[in-house]
Amino acid sequence: MRNSKVVLPSGSAILMKALGPFLVIAWLLIVYKPEAQAVPSYSRQTGLPCATCHYAPPELTPFGRKFKWEGYTFTTKPEITDEKKGHNSALHLLEVLPLSAIFDTSYTATKSPQPLTQNGNFQFPQDVSLFLAGAWGSHLGSFLQVTYTVQGNHFTWDNTDVRYANKEHELFGKPLTWGITLNNNPTVEDPWNSTPAWGFPFTASNVSPTPLAKPIINGVLAQDVAGVGGYGMWNEHLYVVGTIYGSDHLGGPQPNPGAGFTFNIRGVAPYWRVAWQTVTENNSLEFGTYGIHAKTSPNAITGPRNSYTDWALDFQYDRTIPQFNGDVLSFRGTYIRENSTLDAAFASGGATLLGHHLNTVQGNVEYHYGTRFSGTVGLFSVTGTPDPLLFAPAAVFGSANGDPRSNGYILNFSWWPEQNIDLAVQYTGYKRFNGAGTNYDGAGRNASGNNAVFVLARFVF
């Protein structure tokens, strides 16, 4: 380092106080280290430790990716079976119901408090998730999640991917796995960590402010849509997906009148994904493209529409380093371009222009010290068409100049004393937030005021 002087960010005293309980937990986990066990439902089903499928959850190894595109069905554990005979159906049923849970507790402090609110928020829990994750039959499996959140004080549906997979085929003399996916979040079916649903940051605060502008494929439609699609993996190199989505508003009436929902998909929204991977003993490389096209109308299922077309490029490279006892160095990145025509927003006075675009760039590099430690540095940037009505002024969350530009960095350090226990510290810093570095909201708040320290304890069992 050029300068040995360390300057702690504002709120560090609160952070050190909050770290106390986590450090005590960490010390106890070292001194009283229990016998290692494979506890999540996939581990119970396969009889394999978490590290077989994950560098660190949710980052998949090549074996973990294959387990996913083959429908979560691989098992080494006893099943209740009945082979197909005559006109009778077969049966392949796990003896144990594939249930898992995640318990998260966290602490968040921003450099500047949000007006009239406390700073230094301790959430116990931040959220609790239950999973039905495993094989339902010989070709059918699931990743199905429901999550309790503190703000809502109730459980709600979360990321879900139910798929049928058939791996007993060939195309041009090479193995072909094909299947059908039912899911509720574009990119949630993806086996890589360079696309939005499972991309970095893998953990995040639900307290600190986040930038206003983001493309719809980057989590905007998550859990608000339902989709059905087909996919194929050819020769363990070429991965192709096509899915169509429609609105599926949780908590809303059915049939859907659209009232109270910003995005009501008109017809269907097609999603596509094409990726190429190559895997050798110590290297895994993927590069590809994905995107979605959606026509939606706000608060109604008739009338003017907003049209969005998102297309993206992504890559992921994982390098296992034999000289360092198998440590892994990972590089991941994505670029998303969104072109939109906002007829509905323009007609209602919510936009000054019809045509808009957003450019989103996200990249990160991570070092895995075995399965015990990992450190990640991530950069992000959003640029696009300024619009003072679409990106309107508002304290903390708005933009004084209507500019969607935001950029910054994320630093994460995670410690896994057990493969199912994660103790993490994450720092998010902003150079620009909602269009400016200083007084971005017109109420005197600077971008750096949203810099946040996030401390997480996660227990997976």
Disulfide bonds with the S-S distance in Angstrom:
none
